[in-house]
Amino acid sequence: FIPIDGEVYTVEPRADGTTAIVGTVSEQSVITDLADWIPRTIIGTLEQYILIGAERTDLDGAVIDRSVIAINPRTGTAPWAWITDPDSPTSVPLVGHRSLDGHRTLIALGTPADGVPAVWVILSEVDGSPNATLPMGIPAEAAVLGWYDEDRLLALVSAVDDIALIDPDTGLVEKSTIPVSGIPTGLWPVGDGAHVLVEDGSGLVMVRVGALDRRVLTASCGASFVTEVGWISG
């Protein structure tokens, strides 16, 4: 499920090589044709676009290029593609974290073998074209979870309750903690610059960074059904 501006979309590859994008709220669908690009994964969203991880192969089936393709889910058009370095060992787009204003997406790149984030880039759109920059300050051992507020990223570091707040433009890193009682099975930024959602035990808890505040949101149903959908709007 891909939430953008009050709509929730699904992406469905079709047997003829095209891809259907379906709005589950409006029940409207469009068909997009990515030509010789084969969609492999949903990276996330940027501006009004859905970002698709795709690859091209030669006649023998060997991968020759990988890219992140921006698709307008209302029209089905794909105005641009950001092609990763084919000579890099970490050329596979894995996942993206959309900034709060929607103008930037932090994208993880990994190797074809393990699919573990190894390199991060920040993708944006400038004058109708993709623009990629390298974020600063992300520790090598950190697991980046998303945007903490408008300017900083949230990352889990060494201990289960230790986090880092990272400004990717300046490289400034602030260490803090979250009130958890054990290893969280899920951890997601709220994006308000204060709270984090934690799958703690059998439920979903909202905790305040750097404090002891905990508010139980659900104690009996699976948190994955909430977090897979994400935030429909601000």
Disulfide bonds with the S-S distance in Angstrom:
none
